[in-house]
Amino acid sequence: RDVMAAPDARVFLEFEDGRWSASASVATRLAREYSRGSQAELSGAYAVFLGKQLVVSVGARGTWMDGRYARNFFGITPAQSSVTGLPVYEATSGARDANVFVQAVYAWTPRWSTFASLEEGWLLGAARDSPITQRSQRTVALLVTTYRFR
């Protein structure tokens, strides 16, 4: 079945101490049975440069998925196999991905700032080995300019 968009219930914790930051989150999809599942994510970063206007950080992030998420997003049932021609695949819980990133924030003024990020990620375990997966590596670049109203 197609996996449709669905809201998440999410708990998030973040810690910062000088140049170090860390975060952890647990999210559960609030969806129909065939697109439910939970994930836990851990992330850590270190600010390699702290200036008045510029902060540059490097870090890593990893995601773990439960068995329901693995089955719904990476598994292939016998019925799905007969329709798609892909082999039956029983995806199990475990590490879903690992990512490394470099980020920068530049404050142009007290209200205007720009955020840039370059991230490299790899699927792991059942997510990587699934016949559904076409590429197990990805690169994401992001550039955002923001304006703060208050």
Buried (B, 14 or more C-beta within 10 A) or exposed (E): EEBEEEEEEEEEEEEEEEEEBBBBBBBBBEBEEBBBBBBBBEBBBBBEEEEEEEBBBBBBBBBBBBBBBBBBBBBBBEEBBEEEEEEEBEBEBBBBBBBEBBBBBBBEEEEEBBBBBBBEBBBBBBBBEBBBEEEBEEEEEEEEEEEEEE
